[in-house]
Amino acid sequence: MASPASEMEFRLAQRRILLIVGGGIAAYKCLELVRLLKKHGVAVRPVLTRAGAEFVTPLSLAALSEDKVYQDLFSLTDEQEMGHIELSRSADLVVVAPATADLIGKAASGLANDLASTILMATDKPVLVAPAMNVRMWLHPATARNVAQLQADGVSFVGPDEGEMACGEFGPGRMAEPAAFLKAILERLGEAQVIEAQTGPARPRGPGPLTGKRALVTAGPTFEPADPVRGLTNRSSGKQGYAVAAGLAELGCEVILVSGPTALPTPEGVTRVDVETALQMEAACREALPVNAAVCVAAVADWRPEVIANHKIKKTGQGGVMRLVENPDILEGLAKAKENRPRLVIGFAAETDDVEANARAKLKKKGCDLIVANDVSSGVFGEEDNTVVLVGRGGVEQWETVSKAEIGRRLAAKIAEALA
Ligand code: C5P
């Protein structure tokens, strides 16, 4: 009898994706997606739009997919090989990535004037769309209308993620990362168990040492707008904060993760509240109370522009002055709260020198129970590992360099001990 693993491989080898690559900077991610799909044995037949071909070459797509790349609605050669109607039905799933505002708009209004839009009209197969566009375009009411229409028509979506965009703005609009994208495709094909087989089943969120407890975690940077396209921010990937949230959830804790703009997926079992500015983060934290523990990992911008211009500020050729006002210290606010002060308030501190002394001063000034300090002079941002020293009222604990995920787990265990 065939093993479940080989049965799964056999099923995947029968699966076919028709991948429509649209015109956007995120098109490069499709190359990795094709590689991942092929690695899982799934056949990929690419369709490249004219705009898509400005970003990736037909040759790269053909080489990775090991199939012909279809580009033209009116190609005699293509039509002789396979008519466009037949092409639209030649796969189990049609995937559009990156799905531009234009492609989404066309599909929502039933236009069909090129190969990609014709396939979307003619197909009788499920469609999965991965939007990628500038944040303002994604937030535009027209796009929202079109997305709602497609959803009503049975089209499913993956992403977009939030984060820094190629155009320099922050917000939702980034195309889903290839690994998350692969997962969405396998789910849509009814093969979600493939991912589980690789990563192990999701850890049970059953009772743990933090069951019945509630924690607040802040993570990521904040973004303080100066005008519709510019703003102030801090460097922070959010990885450490997300790892703390994940570590707490694994121990059964109810976790509210208040996150600035990041490109990270929400850890399992965690409730995420997305914010942009420090003021929004402060309000979301206040709303999350009461909690047993608060862990402030976010890199909150210390200042915000006093005035946010309605229009893009123009160059004058003479430089300029921007007035800044100080943001509230969220950690300090929580630690010194008269009402609903969490039993445990933990801060993080990124230092470039005198790590321990600075952490001790911060502990005192902010009134928190513990400071987790790290030396950022040698580049921690966006990395997987971190070296931290824990400075509490009782003493100092230096941890060896371990992954941010491990720091999250160890800190969660410490919190469980303190709240027991
Ligand atoms: O003072 P500093 O920014 O170095 O302190 C870092 C700690 O304070 C972190 O835990 C950070 O999340 C928190 N913080 C905050 N609100 C601010 C500034 C920092 O919660 N406005």
Residues whose N, C-alpha, C, O or C-beta is under 5 A from the ligand:
A	BS01	C5P	C296 V297 A298 A299 V300 A301 N327 P328 D329 I330 L331 I346 G347 F348 A349
